Amino acid sequence: MQETCDMLLSSLVRLAERSLSAGQFVAIDALRCQIDASTASLDPLAVADREEALSDWLDAHRVDSAWRIAPALAAAGADIAWCERAAQILGSETLEPGLEWVASTLSTAALLSEMKDSTGRVSAPR
């Protein structure tokens, strides 16, 4: 959980440093909300294939942290078409931190869901 939160915060800092506009942030957040993890395939082979395809796409777009981003996107059901739309919103300068931010929000949601499933509830932060 700590690593995921660290990635989330560092990606936000890098987005600010690279001057992501408010409009771009709103657009990438709207695109993030279009990912419906509940409809993602639970078949491990399908997820692995999607992860490999996403990893290849990320590598082709010079995203150095593809190994961290692809698994979260694949598990949530994102595909290459989704990544293409994200690239149009973000542009090359903010593509990597933007996708890191999306991946970390998806990972955080998945971790919270796992915690909820194991305890029956999640306590609200104080």
C-alpha positions as CSV (number, residue, x, y, z in Angstrom):
1,M,0.0,0.0,0.0
2,Q,2.8,2.4,0.8
3,E,4.5,1.8,-2.5
4,T,1.2,2.5,-4.3
5,C,0.6,5.7,-2.4
6,D,4.2,6.8,-3.0
7,M,3.8,6.3,-6.8
8,L,0.5,8.2,-6.7
9,L,2.0,11.2,-5.0
10,S,5.2,11.2,-7.0
11,S,3.2,11.0,-10.3
12,L,1.2,14.0,-9.2
13,V,4.3,16.0,-8.5
14,R,5.8,15.1,-11.9
15,L,2.5,16.1,-13.6
16,A,2.7,19.5,-11.9
17,E,6.3,19.9,-12.7
18,R,5.6,19.2,-16.4
19,S,2.7,21.6,-16.4
20,L,-0.2,19.3,-17.0
21,S,-3.2,21.7,-17.4
22,A,-6.3,21.5,-15.3
23,G,-8.2,20.6,-18.5
24,Q,-5.9,17.7,-19.2
25,F,-6.2,16.5,-15.6
26,V,-10.0,16.6,-15.7
27,A,-9.9,14.7,-19.1
28,I,-7.5,12.0,-17.9
29,D,-9.6,11.6,-14.7
30,A,-12.8,11.2,-16.8
31,L,-11.0,8.6,-18.9
32,R,-9.8,6.8,-15.8
33,C,-13.4,6.6,-14.6
34,Q,-14.4,4.9,-17.8
35,I,-12.3,1.9,-16.8
36,D,-14.7,-0.6,-15.2
37,A,-12.7,-3.1,-13.3
38,S,-15.8,-5.1,-12.5
39,T,-16.1,-6.1,-16.2
40,A,-12.4,-7.0,-16.5
41,S,-11.7,-10.6,-17.3
42,L,-10.7,-12.7,-14.3
43,D,-9.1,-15.3,-16.6
44,P,-5.4,-15.2,-15.7
45,L,-4.3,-15.9,-19.2
46,A,-6.5,-13.1,-20.7
47,V,-5.1,-10.7,-18.1
48,A,-1.5,-11.8,-18.8
49,D,-2.1,-11.3,-22.6
50,R,-3.5,-7.9,-22.0
51,E,-0.6,-7.0,-19.7
52,E,1.9,-8.1,-22.3
53,A,0.2,-6.0,-25.0
54,L,0.0,-3.0,-22.8
55,S,3.7,-3.4,-21.8
56,D,4.6,-3.5,-25.5
57,W,2.6,-0.4,-26.2
58,L,4.1,1.4,-23.2
59,D,7.6,0.4,-24.3
60,A,6.9,1.7,-27.8
61,H,5.9,5.0,-26.3
62,R,9.1,5.2,-24.2
63,V,7.4,4.7,-20.9
64,D,10.2,3.6,-18.6
65,S,8.0,2.4,-15.8
66,A,5.9,0.1,-18.0
67,W,6.6,-2.8,-15.7
68,R,4.7,-1.0,-12.9
69,I,1.9,0.5,-15.0
70,A,0.9,-2.4,-17.3
71,P,-0.1,-4.9,-14.5
72,A,-2.5,-2.4,-12.9
73,L,-4.0,-1.3,-16.2
74,A,-4.4,-4.9,-17.4
75,A,-6.0,-6.1,-14.1
76,A,-8.5,-3.2,-14.3
77,G,-9.4,-4.0,-17.9
78,A,-7.7,-1.2,-19.8
79,D,-6.7,-1.9,-23.3
80,I,-4.6,-0.4,-26.1
81,A,-7.5,1.7,-27.4
82,W,-7.8,3.2,-23.9
83,C,-4.0,3.9,-23.8
84,E,-4.3,5.6,-27.2
85,R,-7.0,7.9,-25.9
86,A,-4.9,8.6,-22.8
87,A,-1.9,9.5,-25.0
88,Q,-4.0,12.0,-26.9
89,I,-5.0,13.7,-23.7
90,L,-1.6,13.7,-22.0
91,G,0.9,14.1,-24.8
92,S,4.5,12.8,-24.7
93,E,5.7,15.0,-21.9
94,T,3.1,13.9,-19.3
95,L,2.3,10.4,-20.6
96,E,4.4,8.4,-18.1
97,P,3.4,10.3,-15.0
98,G,-0.2,10.5,-16.1
99,L,-0.4,6.7,-16.7
100,E,1.4,6.2,-13.4
101,W,-1.2,8.2,-11.6
102,V,-4.0,6.3,-13.3
103,A,-2.3,2.9,-12.5
104,S,-1.7,3.9,-8.8
105,T,-5.3,5.0,-8.4
106,L,-6.5,1.7,-9.8
107,S,-4.1,-0.2,-7.6
108,T,-5.2,1.7,-4.5
109,A,-8.8,0.9,-5.3
110,A,-8.0,-2.8,-5.7
111,L,-6.1,-2.9,-2.5
112,L,-8.9,-1.2,-0.6
113,S,-11.4,-3.6,-2.1
114,E,-9.2,-6.5,-0.9
115,M,-9.0,-5.0,2.6
116,K,-12.8,-4.6,2.6
117,D,-13.3,-8.2,1.4
118,S,-11.0,-9.6,4.1
119,T,-12.4,-7.5,7.0
120,G,-15.9,-7.0,5.9
121,R,-15.5,-3.2,6.0
122,V,-13.0,-0.4,5.6
123,S,-12.6,2.2,8.3
124,A,-12.9,5.8,7.2
125,P,-9.6,7.8,7.6
126,R,-9.5,10.2,10.6
